[in-house]
Amino acid sequence: MRAGYSTTGLESVVCDVGSVTTRAGFGGEDAPRVACPSAVGFFAGDDGTERSVVEMDALGWAQPSLLVRALHSARHDELDALNLRLVQHCFDRLGADPAEHALLLTEPPGASAAARRRLVTQLFETLGVPALCVCKTVELVAIASGRTTALVLDIGGTSTAAAVIEGCMSPHAQQSKVGSLTVVSDFFRNQLQGMGHGLEPACVALKRRNPRGGASSPAISRGGVVSHAPRLWNRRFCLAHEAFEVLGRASHTEFWMSRAEYDEHGASLAAQKGTHAFA
């Protein structure tokens, strides 16, 4: 029989490792406490051992052998180490002991089952978290919007369109493309203008004759949640808000994977946990 796990009385940590920005905070709070670039700098210490640093001030050190690896441009064999280092940094910035907090971690829609198993193994074996849930970003968007079935368009460092059915992303109904936000926003602007819809700029930069049309939309929609112009600064926190909302309803044994379950069934059990609990 599988050992259930309840997070009652245990504070949970939410960590959203994006291709450009990493966000983290405690479950139930209004906004993440940590927001940093998804990049890690590696350099040789005085004793010759390899050291790593995160955050912009650390990445700007005048280290002669500093090698910066950004998550969005990293090689396939570097992703596991970069993800783990960014999660460790989030716990350090939060002042939290990984062994005392359940962890809700996001993963991109295109992440494979093998990558999830490797990540789960690292988090349990290296960090020693007592409970873990790994959710795809599009699943969190749909659940936080009050839907278990939805078509989600996630525009970030990588633009993804995916279908979420009964709380789970369909692996055969998702497409991703690496592209800048400018290209995507210009495409939608041209589509709207072709339909006869005029766009008024929300703001205009001084001494700039032709403001970019992609900044002219007064509202941004994602997963059914609309953020109006005065709140555009909070866009970098939007997915973390969705994760916090889901986490507030997620004290289910079907949602969390405990260390006892990991020891008994292995990392592959993580595929049966998560947003399946909301289906």
C-alpha positions, 0 to 999 in steps of 0.5 A: 500500500502506498504511504500517503502524505499530507502537508498539514502543518508543513510549509510548502515552497513553490519554485518556478524555474523558467527559461529566462527567470526563476521565481520562488516563494512559500505556498499561500503567499500573494507573490514570490519572494525570490525572482532571479535570472535563470543563469548560473556562473561557474568558476574555479575557487582558490583551492581549485574546486569548481564553484557556482554563483547565481544572481546578477551581482554574482554573475558580474564578478571579475572572475578570470575563469567565470563561465555563465550558463543560461538555462535557455541556451544550455546544452541538453546534458547541462540542464539537470545540474542547472535546474538543481543549482537554481532550486538550491539557490531559491531555498538559500534565498528563502532561508528554508531547509529543504529537508523541512519543506515540501516542494512544488516545482514546475517543468516546461510542457516539453519536458520528457518523462526521463527528465522528470525521473532524473529531476525527482531523483536529484531532489530526493537524494541531493536536497532531501525534500520530504515531499515533492510535486512536479507539475507542468506549467500549462497544467497549473495555468488551467487549474488555477483558472478553474478549469480541468480542460483547456487550451493554454497558450503560454508565451515566454522564452519559449512559446507553447500551445498545449491542450490540458484534458482532465487536469493533465497535459496531452503529450500529443496535443502540444507545440512549442517554438523558441521565439521572442515575445516581439515576434509573437506580439507583432503577429497578434497585433497584425491579426487584430488590425486586419480584423479592423480592431485599433490598438491604443498604446498603454504607454509611449517612450520619450524621444521615440518616434515609433513605439513598438506595436507589441507594447500597445495592448491594454490587456494581457490574457493568459489561461483565462486570467486578465492583467490590466495595464496598471498591473503589467509589472506583475506579469513576471509573477503570474505563473507563481500566482497560479502555482500558489493558488493551486497549492492552496487546494492541494493538501491531497495524498494524490498530489504529493509524492512522499519520500517513503513512496519514492523509496518504495516505488522509485522516481517513476511514480511522480508521473501519477502525482500532481494535477491528476488530483483535480481531475 
